[in-house]
Amino acid sequence: MRRHSLMFLALCTVAALGTAGLFAQAAHPPKARYQMDASTVSGFAAGGGNPMRSMFGGGGGGGTVSHQLLLRLGSTLAPNPGGPRADHFMPAGMSLGASVPLETPTRAAPQGPGGETPQNFRRPKGRLLIFWGCGAHAGPGQPVIIDFSKVAQGQFPPGLFSGAVPVEGGPTAGNSRTFGDWPNGQSRRTLPGNSSLLGQHRVAGNYSPEMSFALDQDFMPAINGRSSSLGGGATLLNWNPVAAATGYYAWMFGAKSMGEDNADMVWWASSGRQEFGGGLWDWLSPETVARLIGQKVVMPPSQTSCTIPAEVKAAAGEFMMASLYAYGPERNFAYPPRPGNSRLAWNPDWTARVRYRATTMMMIGVPGMDGSDASEDGDDRGNRPQPKRCKPSLGSLFGVGRC
C-alpha cells in the first residue's frame, strides 16, 4: 500500500505541473452552461477508463474499445420547484434509453483548519525522474529529479510550473449555484464501442433553460498504439492515424523494484520541451492544440510515431506503462446564437460545449498488453527476437513481489 501511495503521489505531482487555472468566465455568463466530454478508449484501460484501476487489475483487454461520456450542467439559478432535477435526452444510437439523470451531488461539510496527522504517517521518500522528447537519447538537462521528501515540505525544483497548457475546465459544483452530472450514483454505464452521439440532444430540468442541439460529429475512432524495442535501448511507439485528430501526445510511467522506503519512479512525456502538465491529460480545444503544436509540446496530426529515449528504459526497467492521446474537434452551441456583429451585446441564456478525444493505454514489455494485438498491420511479434523472461505482474512493476 505504501508503494501504491508513492506512485499515486508521483502521478498527482506530474498532473499538477503547469496548471494555470480554470476555464475563464465570460463577461456576461449565461444562466446555464453544459459540457459533454466524449472519449473513445482502447487498450487495457477500455473496460473502465480509470488508469489507477487498470493498473491494479481493472480495465479491458488489448483489443477492447469503449466509449465514455461525462456530462456536466452548471447553472446560476436555484431549482424551482423543489429539489434540483435535470435529464439529458439522448438519440437512440447511444443505447442509454430515453434519457439519463443529471444528479446533483451532496456538498461535503467544510473541514476545519489543521487536522490530525495519521498515527502511522511517515514522510514519503524516493524520487521522480522526469524525461521528455522523442528521440533515441534524452536531451540536455534530463532528467529533472523531484525528491518526494522535499515535495512533502512544499519544495519543487525551479521552473517546473508553467501556464503554457491551460486546464480548459467547465461547470463544476464549485463554480455553479446548482450543478448536476452523469455518470452518478443513480446511473452509470460504460458505453459499447458502437454507441453513437449523432442526432438530436435535449437537456431539461428545473434549474436551467431547456437546451436543444444536434451533433454531426460522432465519437472519434480508436487510437491503437504498439511498441517495439530499438537498438541501443530505445523504444519505438507508433499508432494509426485517427480521423478528426488535431494532435497527439504520449506519456510513459515506470519504476524499478526498490527497497521499502525508497523508489525511483520515472516519467516521460513526448513534449519537445520541458512541459508536462496542465490540460495535457484532459481535453484541449483545437485552437489550444494548434498553438501547442507550434510550441513543440503536442505532436502534429501527421505524426504517427515517437521514440522513447534509451535513458528512460534504463531508469524505469523493462516494464513501462504508456498512454497515447489523440485530441479531437469541438462543437459549441448557444441560445440565442452569438451575433455576427461582434459589437452587438450578447447575453445567451445557455451555452453547450462538446469535446472529443481518443486514448489508449499499453504495458510496454508485457506480451499481450503492449499493443501488438491492436495493430492494423497484423502481429509481427514472431519476426522480432524476444528475450527470455518470466511472466510479469503489475505488482512486480512497482516493486510488490518479484517476477
Steps between C-alpha positions, in 0.01 A plus 500: 500500500787734573648441159162561335467826696844608382404432140176696547704792638720486190201509266336784690827695501530483123129573451542822697791628291394784275150546641411860430139518617145424402306597193478877474155640561326710237425866571127414486472138612191310385234374738616144434808330354506143379801287413529158337841328500498209255790256509590189301713270716700203374768271637500336841323798664194483275293301748477785747714787376658556842882476478547431871232228498650344187848481651369288786285254313218695334451592139460300185711305259737632236239497222208646698344833402245689708336840492484720807296811561516759777205740526501815715232766541569817696247777561476840666138423589346329800277197435132578469292331619640259757839336489727509192401276209643479149524242221690464175274350231714292264479387137418132459853416386635560851318189630434672833125513485297816464713702744760492774461693830740779590544457873582788733774384738469553872736771613750377755521683830799738510801373689644701785853641493793280574412137551665211671802321357432128449651291776717293265595788270853493361637771276519357146836417351617412153533708186322575172727524196346701215605465134346648187524507123499246215841362409744216549671685787386754760588862438709729721381582850325163547378358720345759727489337844220554751575380853173393665628581847552861385165512318333412831660818637380708204836506322503453120788535254491850343332551164258208516177700516380661178183654366564392141243219511169621644251276677192565289241434766127548497208489740569348842317485830742764627437761229123446461205590719335170396685213339432153363712236329500151350619225560386511860360294783162468328631396161838399356593284207800429277379547145570239233735584216211530253303766690440821306460866595352599164157660512292729715582564866281674757574603859206596723467561872369733765813713545596592143341606172420206272784428253478333160776436248595246231839332472656424162829377653501149645745339743849496353646175363726307735870571521700174501860521615776245497856490625821335381858498625766682301873455506681678780214468748249747350134407457288586197134596545284515190129528441236520229391836358174599673235679295415846636807504729644848552823380664659222707669471838664204676626431850666207675536398863725233646699399807761243597450282804666682790512481880197556719562871562679610184404472136600680184191550288536616143277728296546574130289722274514551125518880535789647308573730792472488879119509519312226683171603653208736484233377262717250312320216680164657423303616200658791312329730250622491138629856539708405804632185329605701193693739723666216691603331176677822402673499839613134458292389798243294306580283197326596172222281354738392221735331752433134585814394688726612783815345648537473878867570582726217614572679828131472594496122473832476681354695793151346496580135435359257249128555561344844443142625485433732206203706386420670169257790454337614177343840561189563294255761374254705700139606445349811661135605525320796656157658522446758383788448254796734509428798270712535189584859594745480791402852608148391589425395857461126551344352812424133430255308715715186467813363337601142429844362410580150374865385510653189342813292547631144460741330741671166539719337765755222467756326716832508318692178547195291593389264218135547416487842670758686288255582223628244253159336464338834419715576194325540170804349328474165679718347767862476397616391843637180351735701278665674796736325741339470841712492817437223748301629793281371773133586505477854645230642720387858550609467860856412400517815288461716810711285728224290658621141484752366256485391140 
